[in-house]
Amino acid sequence: MSTGDMELPISNWAVSAVCVSRFLPFLRFHFYGTDGDGRGLANSGYNLAVSGPMVVVTKGVERGIDPTAGEDLAHLDMVTKTVLRAFASQDGGLVVTFTDGDRLKVPPDRYEPWQLEGDDGSLVVSVAGGGLAVWGPDTPRA
């Protein structure tokens, strides 16, 4: 199922953890929602898996990260940041802007460079070669 540009449902969610996989090279960002008092909501969250090249922008400085090239600690700067806006373009690109102005950017790629999976069963995938595939919590996956 393809779609056009879309806002992703992680605005006001914070990065609680970043995990690095050694066997399938990717970074996994875990986002959790808060109840307004800064406490995490139980049984809710999103996981953003990034397997393609990305750019982390912190304090105005861009730094490229390729998960297949080995460890790079620049992604750790994202932990505890709160998302202002997350936008997926119809070509498969992703830009996550944080409330402090820092950004995470993932361009489209010939492989599936990123996917966002919700604990509610939703899934957004940047498909190989460009584009998006979207499944809602009640949409059966092929």
Accessible surface in RSA format (square Angstrom, percent):
REM  Atomic radii and reference values for relative SASA: ProtOr
REM  Chains: A
REM  Algorithm: Lee & Richards
REM  Probe-radius: 1.40
REM  Slices: 20
REM RES _ NUM      All-atoms   Total-Side   Main-Chain    Non-polar    All polar
REM                ABS   REL    ABS   REL    ABS   REL    ABS   REL    ABS   REL
RES MET A   1   143.32  74.2  94.80  62.7  48.52 115.5  86.10  73.2  57.22  75.8
RES SER A   2    97.26  82.2  68.93  92.0  28.33  65.3  36.55  77.8  60.71  85.0
RES THR A   3    54.85  39.0  34.62  35.1  20.23  48.2  21.52  28.9  33.33  50.4
RES GLY A   4    31.04  38.3   0.00   N/A  31.04  38.3  20.61  56.6  10.43  23.4
RES ASP A   5    82.85  58.0  56.21  55.9  26.65  63.0  16.17  38.0  66.69  66.5
RES MET A   6    44.49  23.0  37.79  25.0   6.69  15.9  44.41  37.8   0.08   0.1
RES GLU A   7    84.62  48.6  64.97  49.2  19.64  46.8  50.03  96.8  34.58  28.2
RES LEU A   8     2.39   1.3   0.93   0.7   1.46   3.7   1.03   0.7   1.36   3.6
RES PRO A   9    69.18  50.4  49.05  44.7  20.13  73.2  63.70  52.6   5.48  34.0
RES ILE A  10     1.00   0.6   1.00   0.7   0.00   0.0   1.00   0.7   0.00   0.0
RES SER A  11    37.49  31.7  29.27  39.1   8.23  18.9  24.80  52.8  12.70  17.8
RES ASN A  12   108.60  74.9 101.37  98.0   7.23  17.4  26.07  62.7  82.53  79.8
RES TRP A  13    43.24  17.4  43.24  20.9   0.00   0.0  26.20  14.0  17.04  27.6
RES ALA A  14     7.06   6.5   7.06  10.9   0.00   0.0   7.06   9.9   0.00   0.0
RES VAL A  15     0.43   0.3   0.27   0.2   0.16   0.4   0.27   0.2   0.16   0.4
RES SER A  16    47.20  39.9  22.55  30.1  24.65  56.8  23.50  50.0  23.69  33.2
RES ALA A  17    39.15  36.0  35.75  55.2   3.40   7.7  39.09  55.0   0.06   0.2
RES VAL A  18    21.60  14.2   0.00   0.0  21.60  52.1   0.00   0.0  21.60  58.6
RES CYS A  19    69.03  52.2  63.98  71.4   5.05  11.9  25.53  64.7  43.50  46.9
RES VAL A  20    72.15  47.5  43.04  39.0  29.11  70.2  43.42  37.7  28.73  77.9
RES SER A  21    30.47  25.7  17.38  23.2  13.08  30.1  15.12  32.2  15.35  21.5
RES ARG A  22   193.86  81.4 159.88  81.5  33.98  80.9  59.78  81.7 134.09  81.3
RES PHE A  23   190.34  95.2 165.60 102.6  24.74  64.4 169.47 102.7  20.88  59.8
RES LEU A  24   128.93  71.8 128.73  92.1   0.20   0.5 128.77  90.4   0.16   0.4
RES PRO A  25    55.13  40.2  51.80  47.2   3.33  12.1  52.14  43.0   2.99  18.6
RES PHE A  26    38.66  19.3  37.41  23.2   1.25   3.3  37.41  22.7   1.25   3.6
RES LEU A  27     6.11   3.4   6.11   4.4   0.00   0.0   6.11   4.3   0.00   0.0
RES ARG A  28    74.35  31.2  73.86  37.7   0.48   1.1  21.26  29.1  53.09  32.2
RES PHE A  29     0.76   0.4   0.76   0.5   0.00   0.0   0.76   0.5   0.00   0.0
RES HIS A  30    51.12  27.9  51.12  35.5   0.00   0.0  34.53  35.6  16.59  19.3
RES PHE A  31     0.53   0.3   0.53   0.3   0.00   0.0   0.53   0.3   0.00   0.0
RES TYR A  32    60.27  28.1  60.27  34.3   0.00   0.0  27.78  20.9  32.49  40.0
RES GLY A  33     2.93   3.6   0.00   N/A   2.93   3.6   2.93   8.1   0.00   0.0
RES THR A  34    48.83  34.7  29.00  29.4  19.83  47.3  11.23  15.1  37.60  56.8
RES ASP A  35    64.78  45.4  30.23  30.1  34.55  81.7  28.34  66.7  36.44  36.3
RES GLY A  36    69.96  86.3   0.00   N/A  69.96  86.3  37.08 101.8  32.88  73.6
RES ASP A  37   112.17  78.6  79.11  78.7  33.07  78.2  24.79  58.3  87.39  87.2
RES GLY A  38    54.27  66.9   0.00   N/A  54.27  66.9  30.65  84.1  23.62  52.9
RES ARG A  39   153.48  64.4 148.26  75.6   5.22  12.4  71.99  98.4  81.49  49.4
RES GLY A  40    47.90  59.1   0.00   N/A  47.90  59.1  14.79  40.6  33.11  74.2
RES LEU A  41    81.51  45.4  70.85  50.7  10.66  26.8  72.48  50.9   9.03  24.3
RES ALA A  42    90.17  82.9  58.60  90.4  31.57  71.8  69.42  97.8  20.75  55.0
RES ASN A  43   149.95 103.4 110.85 107.1  39.11  94.2  37.89  91.2 112.06 108.3
RES SER A  44    32.58  27.5  22.90  30.6   9.68  22.3  24.51  52.2   8.07  11.3
RES GLY A  45     2.85   3.5   0.00   N/A   2.85   3.5   0.00   0.0   2.85   6.4
RES TYR A  46    21.59  10.1  21.59  12.3   0.00   0.0   5.12   3.8  16.47  20.3
RES ASN A  47    35.83  24.7  35.09  33.9   0.74   1.8   0.27   0.7  35.56  34.4
RES LEU A  48     1.36   0.8   1.36   1.0   0.00   0.0   1.36   1.0   0.00   0.0
RES ALA A  49    14.06  12.9  12.60  19.5   1.46   3.3  12.67  17.8   1.39   3.7
RES VAL A  50     0.00   0.0   0.00   0.0   0.00   0.0   0.00   0.0   0.00   0.0
RES SER A  51    45.97  38.8  37.71  50.3   8.26  19.0  25.70  54.7  20.28  28.4
RES GLY A  52     3.70   4.6   0.00   N/A   3.70   4.6   3.70  10.2   0.00   0.0
RES PRO A  53    61.62  44.9  61.57  56.1   0.05   0.2  61.57  50.8   0.05   0.3
RES MET A  54     2.85   1.5   0.00   0.0   2.85   6.8   0.44   0.4   2.42   3.2
RES VAL A  55    37.46  24.7  37.46  33.9   0.00   0.0  37.46  32.6   0.00   0.0
RES VAL A  56     1.53   1.0   1.20   1.1   0.33   0.8   1.20   1.0   0.33   0.9
RES VAL A  57     4.40   2.9   4.40   4.0   0.00   0.0   4.40   3.8   0.00   0.0
RES THR A  58    25.70  18.3  24.19  24.5   1.51   3.6   3.83   5.1  21.87  33.1
RES LYS A  59   185.42  90.5 152.24  93.4  33.18  79.0 121.97 109.8  63.45  67.6
RES GLY A  60    67.77  83.6   0.00   N/A  67.77  83.6  33.14  91.0  34.62  77.5
RES VAL A  61   101.29  66.7  97.70  88.5   3.59   8.6 100.72  87.5   0.57   1.5
RES GLU A  62   104.37  59.9  78.71  59.5  25.66  61.1  28.27  54.7  76.10  62.1
RES ARG A  63   126.39  53.1 121.18  61.8   5.21  12.4  39.92  54.6  86.46  52.4
RES GLY A  64    55.43  68.4   0.00   N/A  55.43  68.4  26.92  73.9  28.50  63.8
RES ILE A  65     7.65   4.4   2.77   2.1   4.88  11.8   5.85   4.2   1.79   4.9
RES ASP A  66    56.91  39.9  48.80  48.6   8.12  19.2  17.46  41.1  39.45  39.3
RES PRO A  67    15.13  11.0   0.71   0.7  14.41  52.4   4.77   3.9  10.35  64.3
RES THR A  68    87.54  62.3  57.22  58.0  30.32  72.3  43.51  58.4  44.04  66.6
RES ALA A  69    85.45  78.6  42.97  66.3  42.48  96.6  55.00  77.5  30.45  80.7
RES GLY A  70    45.21  55.8   0.00   N/A  45.21  55.8  36.29  99.6   8.92  20.0
RES GLU A  71   126.61  72.7  90.36  68.4  36.25  86.3  38.44  74.4  88.17  72.0
RES ASP A  72    33.57  23.5  25.15  25.0   8.42  19.9  15.01  35.3  18.56  18.5
RES LEU A  73   116.62  64.9 108.68  77.8   7.94  20.0 109.34  76.8   7.28  19.6
RES ALA A  74     8.35   7.7   3.64   5.6   4.71  10.7   7.90  11.1   0.45   1.2
RES HIS A  75     3.78   2.1   3.78   2.6   0.00   0.0   2.16   2.2   1.62   1.9
RES LEU A  76    83.26  46.4  73.19  52.4  10.07  25.3  73.43  51.6   9.83  26.4
RES ASP A  77    76.83  53.8  63.80  63.5  13.03  30.8  14.68  34.5  62.15  62.0
RES MET A  78     0.04   0.0   0.04   0.0   0.00   0.0   0.04   0.0   0.00   0.0
RES VAL A  79    47.71  31.4  38.90  35.2   8.81  21.2  38.90  33.8   8.81  23.9
RES THR A  80   108.13  76.9  89.16  90.4  18.97  45.2  66.28  89.0  41.85  63.3
RES LYS A  81    34.00  16.6  27.62  16.9   6.38  15.2  17.76  16.0  16.24  17.3
RES THR A  82    46.01  32.7  43.52  44.1   2.49   5.9  21.43  28.8  24.58  37.2
RES VAL A  83     0.00   0.0   0.00   0.0   0.00   0.0   0.00   0.0   0.00   0.0
RES LEU A  84   104.38  58.1  94.06  67.3  10.32  25.9  94.17  66.1  10.21  27.5
RES ARG A  85   116.35  48.9 115.91  59.1   0.44   1.0  37.25  50.9  79.10  47.9
RES ALA A  86     0.00   0.0   0.00   0.0   0.00   0.0   0.00   0.0   0.00   0.0
RES PHE A  87    57.89  29.0  57.18  35.4   0.71   1.8  57.18  34.7   0.71   2.0
RES ALA A  88     0.00   0.0   0.00   0.0   0.00   0.0   0.00   0.0   0.00   0.0
RES SER A  89    29.41  24.8  29.19  39.0   0.21   0.5  24.59  52.4   4.82   6.7
RES GLN A  90   113.45  63.4 105.88  77.4   7.58  18.0  21.46  45.7  91.99  69.8
RES ASP A  91    76.13  53.3  69.42  69.1   6.71  15.9  38.66  91.0  37.48  37.4
RES GLY A  92     0.00   0.0   0.00   N/A   0.00   0.0   0.00   0.0   0.00   0.0
RES GLY A  93     8.70  10.7   0.00   N/A   8.70  10.7   8.63  23.7   0.07   0.2
RES LEU A  94     3.23   1.8   0.30   0.2   2.92   7.3   0.64   0.5   2.59   7.0
RES VAL A  95    54.91  36.1  53.86  48.8   1.05   2.5  53.86  46.8   1.05   2.9
RES VAL A  96     0.16   0.1   0.16   0.1   0.00   0.0   0.16   0.1   0.00   0.0
RES THR A  97    32.94  23.4  32.94  33.4   0.00   0.0  20.25  27.2  12.69  19.2
RES PHE A  98     2.05   1.0   1.67   1.0   0.37   1.0   1.67   1.0   0.37   1.1
RES THR A  99    83.82  59.6  53.38  54.1  30.44  72.5  35.89  48.2  47.93  72.5
RES ASP A 100    87.30  61.2  49.94  49.7  37.36  88.3  47.65 112.1  39.65  39.5
RES GLY A 101    41.60  51.3   0.00   N/A  41.60  51.3  31.59  86.7  10.01  22.4
RES ASP A 102     7.93   5.6   7.61   7.6   0.32   0.8   0.32   0.8   7.61   7.6
RES ARG A 103    74.20  31.2  74.20  37.8   0.00   0.0  16.75  22.9  57.45  34.8
RES LEU A 104     0.47   0.3   0.47   0.3   0.00   0.0   0.47   0.3   0.00   0.0
RES LYS A 105    54.49  26.6  54.49  33.4   0.00   0.0  27.83  25.1  26.66  28.4
RES VAL A 106     1.47   1.0   0.00   0.0   1.47   3.5   0.50   0.4   0.97   2.6
RES PRO A 107    63.31  46.1  56.92  51.9   6.39  23.2  62.38  51.5   0.93   5.8
RES PRO A 108    51.65  37.6  36.63  33.4  15.02  54.6  36.67  30.3  14.98  93.1
RES ASP A 109    44.19  31.0  34.12  34.0  10.07  23.8   9.80  23.1  34.39  34.3
RES ARG A 110   174.00  73.1 158.28  80.7  15.72  37.4  58.11  79.4 115.89  70.2
RES TYR A 111   133.94  62.5 132.98  75.7   0.95   2.5 103.64  77.9  30.29  37.3
RES GLU A 112    90.39  51.9  79.68  60.3  10.71  25.5  19.97  38.6  70.41  57.5
RES PRO A 113     0.63   0.5   0.04   0.0   0.59   2.1   0.63   0.5   0.00   0.0
RES TRP A 114     3.30   1.3   0.00   0.0   3.30   7.8   3.15   1.7   0.15   0.2
RES GLN A 115    56.41  31.5  56.35  41.2   0.07   0.2   8.60  18.3  47.81  36.3
RES LEU A 116     3.76   2.1   2.18   1.6   1.58   4.0   2.18   1.5   1.58   4.2
RES GLU A 117    63.47  36.4  62.92  47.6   0.55   1.3   9.60  18.6  53.87  44.0
RES GLY A 118     5.03   6.2   0.00   N/A   5.03   6.2   0.56   1.5   4.47  10.0
RES ASP A 119    86.65  60.7  48.47  48.2  38.18  90.3  22.94  54.0  63.72  63.5
RES ASP A 120    79.16  55.4  52.94  52.7  26.21  62.0  45.38 106.8  33.77  33.7
RES GLY A 121    28.26  34.9   0.00   N/A  28.26  34.9  25.20  69.1   3.07   6.9
RES SER A 122    18.85  15.9  18.81  25.1   0.04   0.1  16.40  34.9   2.45   3.4
RES LEU A 123    17.19   9.6  16.86  12.1   0.34   0.8  17.10  12.0   0.09   0.2
RES VAL A 124     8.66   5.7   8.66   7.8   0.00   0.0   8.66   7.5   0.00   0.0
RES VAL A 125     9.39   6.2   9.39   8.5   0.00   0.0   9.39   8.2   0.00   0.0
RES SER A 126     0.07   0.1   0.07   0.1   0.00   0.0   0.00   0.0   0.07   0.1
RES VAL A 127    42.25  27.8  42.15  38.2   0.11   0.3  42.15  36.6   0.11   0.3
RES ALA A 128    58.74  54.0  39.07  60.3  19.67  44.7  39.22  55.2  19.52  51.7
RES GLY A 129    66.47  82.0   0.00   N/A  66.47  82.0  31.40  86.2  35.06  78.5
RES GLY A 130    26.22  32.3   0.00   N/A  26.22  32.3   9.82  26.9  16.40  36.7
RES GLY A 131    15.33  18.9   0.00   N/A  15.33  18.9  14.85  40.7   0.48   1.1
RES LEU A 132     0.46   0.3   0.00   0.0   0.46   1.1   0.00   0.0   0.46   1.2
RES ALA A 133     8.11   7.5   8.11  12.5   0.00   0.0   8.11  11.4   0.00   0.0
RES VAL A 134    30.06  19.8  29.93  27.1   0.13   0.3  29.93  26.0   0.13   0.4
RES TRP A 135    47.90  19.2  46.82  22.7   1.07   2.5  38.23  20.4   9.67  15.7
RES GLY A 136    24.26  29.9   0.00   N/A  24.26  29.9  19.86  54.5   4.40   9.9
RES PRO A 137    78.08  56.9  54.37  49.6  23.71  86.2  54.37  44.9  23.71 147.4
RES ASP A 138   138.72  97.2 108.49 108.0  30.23  71.5  44.83 105.5  93.89  93.6
RES THR A 139    47.26  33.6  35.72  36.2  11.55  27.5  17.59  23.6  29.67  44.9
RES PRO A 140   118.81  86.6  96.36  87.8  22.46  81.6 107.72  88.9  11.10  69.0
RES ARG A 141   105.20  44.2  74.78  38.1  30.42  72.4  39.40  53.9  65.80  39.9
RES ALA A 142   144.77 133.1  68.58 105.8  76.19 173.3 106.95 150.6  37.81 100.2
END  Absolute sums over single chains surface
CHAIN  1 A     7520.2       5645.7       1874.5       4198.0       3322.2
END  Absolute sums over all chains
TOTAL          7520.2       5645.7       1874.5       4198.0       3322.2
